[in-house]
Amino acid sequence: MKTVYPDSRGRYGEFGGKFVPETIMFALDDLEKGFNEAIENAEFMEELQHELADYSGRPTPLTYAGKLSAKIGGASIYLKREDLNHTGAHKINNAIGQALLARRMGKKKIIAETGAGQHGVAAATAASRYGLECKVYMGEEDIRRQALNVFRMKLLGAEVIPVSSGTKTLKDATNEAIRQWVASVEDTFYMIGSAVGPHPYPKIVKEFQSVIGYEAKAQFAQIKEGGLPEKVVACVGGGSNAIGIFSAFVDEDVSLVGVEAGGKGLLTGLHAATMANGTAGVIHGSLTYLLQSQEGQIQEPYSISAGLDYPGVGPEHAFLKSTERVKYENITDEEALEALNLLCREEGILCALESAHAVAQALKEARSMRAEENIIVCLSGRGDKDVHTLFEQQKEEVSHGQ
Amino acid sequence: MGSRMKEFQSKKSSLFVPFITAGDPSPVVTVDLALALQNEGADALELGIPYSDPLADGPVIQRASKRALENDMSLEKAMKLVANMRAAGLTIPVIIFTYYNLLLQLGEQKFFELASQNEIDGLLVPDMPFEESKDLQKSCSAHDLSFISLAAPTTSQGRLKEIGEAAQGFLYCISSLGVTGARTSFANGLDRFLDEARSASSVPVLIGFGLSSREQMQQFEGKCDGFIMGSTIVSKIEELGPDLLREDKKGEALQTFSDFLSKLVPLNVYS
């Protein structure tokens, strides 16, 4: 059966919806109307395809990781190379889509939030290309951790606004971006970076990220004469690369695995495993699973990867978990680092720490599969931004005599 | 709707509804502040429940939430605090202002039980728009609670009509775009918005967000039925906080708070 959601209220089963101040309800209605018109408009879709191809560099390859597969044993591993996109991650697919939509809707200013900085860089890039003014909200702690991306955003002409409330990370940057959107909603487009937030954002982000899945499916079919992989694996913070790649396979007989950040281990409390340890609640305008106290105060997540460090998850993922269509697992910092190093040495690919979680899970899955079976892993981004973190990590290991 | 809210609706045209955060600077002092507000002429009290991620609030109320959370305040504890206010002589309606997640985690059934046990009169959920709140609105009616709806200058005429018709207790009209916090100017077309809100609704129309002085209230003379004021009052509580927490200074600090209120409350604003 084909899946038809969200419904007219923006619900994915019990999840999703619009839980926002009344002030921005009209903007969400406008956005929904503008988006529905745009994706039905041949000219808009043609321009989007053109920009994805000629500017961002799509299609990205589907690379067979032959040495890695042989080393692990079991299934063959294929990598969907979103790391080869312009700006270095899948985030640009959505940023180009939303920037073109903003321009089509007559908005001249965009605001965005960012954690690790990849969405901020993508938003600043798209804003620069399409002549939009761009403000990026970023937690002070993330500004410190991701100084290089902050510099890139500034080079691209964006204004980076430090957020000092709460724990000064992505959660607080998102709160602040929404607050600022409420204040400037009449002329400003909010470019959200993941498949989260009030309806219609999760639907919009999925649409613009679905290119990952459709390309991967077609590329795999070409290699394997029309066949499908047995499994597709992707990391999940908010979940936009995962929802993008899953979209082409969700109605097929393909096993889907989402991978969250297990941080230092679920028992330590230091993790971002929303699906494993979260409960249903409302965050950033949407009903979904989130990490919270019994009373409903949102709790801080932890991950070595700033991009997975989010206390909620996109509402469609919450739905896919509740229907058991997607299996959600978690990978610790240590396992992710190990997978990152292995991929680097075997295939010469330095992936983002986010993507390393998906790689680590794929390695686990591959071991218990047969040699003729195949796994596609979404390699959501490249690891340049994480070199500093990796350097610090290695230094620590050296100082511990490892 | 309960009798306290009915009395509120029939009182006068310049209704005054102040907002304070439960647990700021301490649960005990919250009770004292509520009584001071009543003594200075508040017609109802909006009691804010602290939340870690208050999307609709500006920095002043965010800071108050943080302080209250450090005092271990929760929705359940705040509702129980209202019983203490009643025991100490609070007779005006109390409206609980809470973000939806806190209500969701407490559970509706428990919320209505506590509301009845602790003599609570209304509920306001700033991140729950009209479409999402229909069921909750019905449950509120069934439990004699007023569900306070919000309308904004950006609300379309069609929606405003629907919201106005369903409004219980009073209709909360947002004066300006953005989050809570004192400001010097208000949204364009505000007069027309208030006119439309009054003709769409049979309950009093109150204006809030950004009001910080009696002079500002005078600007709206004849255009609404009353005022909601939060950040200016919470800011004063923040300033007086250290003294309010000291037994030897509390009396004096409460007097300062009352003097401050007496200059704000629009008792004779239309005379």
Interface residues (C-beta under 8 A of the other chain):
Chain A: R9 G17 K18 F19 V20 P21 E22 T23 I24 M25 F26 A27 D29 S165 G166 K171 N175 I178 R179 V182 A183 S184 V185 E186 T279 A280 G281 V282 I283 H284 G285 Q292 Q294 E295 G296 Q297 I298
Chain B: Y51 S52 D53 P54 L55 A56 G58 P59 Q62 L69 S74 L75 E76 Y99 Y100 N101 L102 L103 L104 Q105 L106 P126 D127 M128 P129 F130 E131 E132 L150 A151 A152 P153 T154 T155 S156 R159 I174 L177 G178 V179
